[in-house]
């Protein structure tokens, strides 16, 4: 997603039963890059021993706790309460984006419904989050990429050529294979290139997020898409151009 997008009304809904307490601040900091957060709510049974450590953190972060009793052991009362609240907020027409903080696939129908109304949907969760929920969002953010610095993929010399071997710390089994990213970048090039074969890297990055909502360049050890492109000089040629007060990065495929 384009970090320059300015969303005027963002709702953050947190499933405390399926969210990481230690990542709450980092999540809010990340979402704040895209616009103004108006609503921050966390849902759970706050009398539960499992949630007693949440009190200080949600107070400091000004997150409103929503009490939901577990009427029957093992039921998903928290999920239902969050869904009801989301739909009520949706029909006030005051918000243009919703953030669902959970690794639970049960929120897939909610994300789909919210997205159908035109709202921008973020999902935030762990590696274990099922692909169905990830793909139901416009952008899915993996919590492991928040608040931690990542090392770059290891480079190896084989037969005189440099290859790139993502380390386990940078690319987990749930991370999109780097070869698929190259194919998507080639598709973006064919679709959006100008007469000379150059494509805007920001346009390509937005296409990547639409095609794979859980794509995050940090998973491969890079801070920006440009860093990834520059690390494969045998595939991509890049250039920067000054346009007005900003800089536009473009690339084209060598092969």
Beta strands, then each sheet from edge to edge (+ up, - down):
strand 1: 7-15
strand 2: 35-44
strand 3: 64-67
strand 4: 97-101
strand 5: 120-125
strand 6: 139-142
strand 7: 154-158
strand 8: 161-165
strand 9: 199-200
strand 10: 236-243
strand 11: 246-253
sheet 1: 3+ 2+ 1+ 4+ 5+ 6+
sheet 2: 7+ 8-
sheet 3: 9+ 11- 10+
end
